[in-house]
Amino acid sequence: MLRALIILVPLALTIFAFIDCLNTPENEVKHLPKVAWVFIILLFWVVGPIVWIAAGKTRTAAAGGRRRRTTWVAPDDNPDFLKSLKDEETKRREKGTGPEDTPPPATP
């Protein structure tokens, strides 16, 4: 069992680092071009993945150890979307048309 772990752990680490390197955008790769990192990971399959994880990619942690979201998750979290809903409601009230003025849909 121990012999299998000696082979499987570095192999799993190599596969993880290889996929991580391929999925990393070019602007987040540090020190070397992405192609060079791929060759290092594959040729030096014990040391290469460790070096990639330690120094090959820009990793930033936000406060609290969590990554900050750069995009809105849902429309109700977007203040611009909420403002547009309020503006539409205000326009409807000014016109005198609203949800209560529209007839209910006919049921078959």
LINUR-V909130 format. One record per pair of residues at least 24 apart in sequence whose ideal C-beta (glycine too) atoms are under 6 Angstrom apart, sorted by the first residue. I is the first residue (numbers start at 0). J is the second residue. If there is no record, write none. Layout:
((I J) (I J))
//
This chain:
((9 45) (12 48) (13 44) (13 48) (16 40) (16 48) (16 51) (20 51) (23 56) (27 56) (27 57) (29 57))
//
